[in-house]
């Protein structure tokens, strides 16, 4: 089966910032993403969970699959929202089956 190159971008951010982030992504031309709840984790400040250590609303993960040539615009839009807040942005190589959807 033929696959096509893509980039998978995962942005973990405070839940109250979700609307600003997804709005910025949409304005940057991102046509699809998935928002997932984050249960907890560990980082430079130690362990945390969604029950209080990171605000009342917790954190969410916004996952996007995008064509490689559109990555820079997505990152610029995401970083404008994330840079002054708690968050992590990661990019990995991916393969998709239906390139026309991205």
N, C-alpha and C positions, 0 to 999 in steps of 0.2 A: 504494500500500500504506500502511495506517495505521501510524503510529509513536507511541510514548508517551515522555514525558519521563522521564529517569533521571539519576542522577549516577554518574560513573565515578570511583572513588577508587583511587589508586595509592599504595602505601606501600612505600618502599624501606628495608630494615632489615637489620641484621647477621643472617646466617643462624642463629646460635644462638638468636635471639629469635623465630624463626618460630613455634614452638609456643605461646609465651606470647601472641603477637599473634593467631594464628588462634583460640586458645582464648578470648581476650577478645572477638573478633568474634562467635564462635558464641554466647557468653553474652549478647551484646548483641542477639541475634536475627538476625544476618546469616546467611542460609541458603546462600550460595554465594560462593566466591572462587576465584581461580586463583593459584598460587604459581609464579613463574618465576625461573630463575637470572639473576643480573646479572653480566655479564662485566667491567665496569669503567666508569670515568667520570671526571669532573673536577668539582671543587667548590672551596670556600674554601681547602682545604689542598693544592690541586694535583691532579694526575692520580693515579688509582689503578687497580689491576686486581685480579682475583680471585686472582692468584698472590702473595699475601703482604702487600700493603700494608694490607688491612683484615682482620686475623685470618686464620686458616687456612681457615675455612669460607667466607669471602667474604660477599657480600650476596645478598639475594633481593628480588624485587618481589612484593607481594601486591596483586592487582587485584580490585576488587569493583564490581559494578553494582548499584545500589540505588534504590528509590523515593525521590524527593526528600524526602518527609516523614520518612524514616528516617535521613537523613544525620546529624543532630545526635547521635543515640545511637551511631552508628558512630564518629564523630570523637572523642567522649568516651572510648569504649573504646580506640580506637587510640592516642590521645594519652597515656592512662595508662600505656601500655607504651613508647611511643616517646620520651617527653619526656626521659629521662635517657640515651639511647643515640644512636648515630649513626643518622640516618634522615631521610627526606624524605616528607612527606605532601602529595599534590596532589589537587585535586578539579576535575573538568571536567564540563560539561553533555554529556549523551549522549541518544541516541534508541534505543529498543529496539522490536522487533517484537512480542514476546510478553510483555506487561506482567505477566501472572499469574505468571510465573516469578521475579519480583523482589519 
